[in-house]
Amino acid sequence: SGFARARKKETEEALSLVLDTSQPARERLKAWQSLRRGGGKGKGKGQSGPPEALQSIIDLAQDTTLGPELREEAVKSLSGERSAEVKEPMLNILADDDDPQVRRRSLEVLMWHGGDPAVLETITAISREDRHEGVQQHAAAILPKVQHFSREAEAQAEGGGDSK
């Protein structure tokens, strides 16, 4: 149908914009958000877009030459992202970024990876002590959800439902 072709073209244009590093970061981020809302779904378990687009946004989130508001928005746009590619970069942001809001958003992305013992351990430690009180409080607030994902992962592994 004409609608499907137009949607496909819109998705291709958004992907092209996300990947074009000569474009302003904010425009690339808007294109990513469009991909996540629309045609980018269904690209794998818990992954909301093509891997190269995902990596492009992870790169924006980690780019400390960008302002903290833009980095926070980039991290926030990864919320709910369950693909393994986001885990290590979010742990790095949590450890290294100086902006507490960016770090708080990275906790929200990491929450979905609570089945990983390193993630659970990191968030537990931050909930007890952190250089930013707000980050510590946020870690404490999401810790029950992280623990829930950890228990789910353990139950799946014990039940033989682990497909890895």
Buried (B, 14 or more C-beta within 10 A) or exposed (E): EEEEEEEEEBBEEBBEBBBEEEBEBBEBBBBBBBBBEEBBEEBEEEBBBBEEBBBBBBBBBBEEEBEBEBBBBBBBBBBEBBBEBBBEBBBBBBEEBEBBBBBBBBBBBBBBBBBBEEBBEBBBEBBEEBEBEEBBBBBBEBBEBBBEBBEEBEEEEEEEEEEE
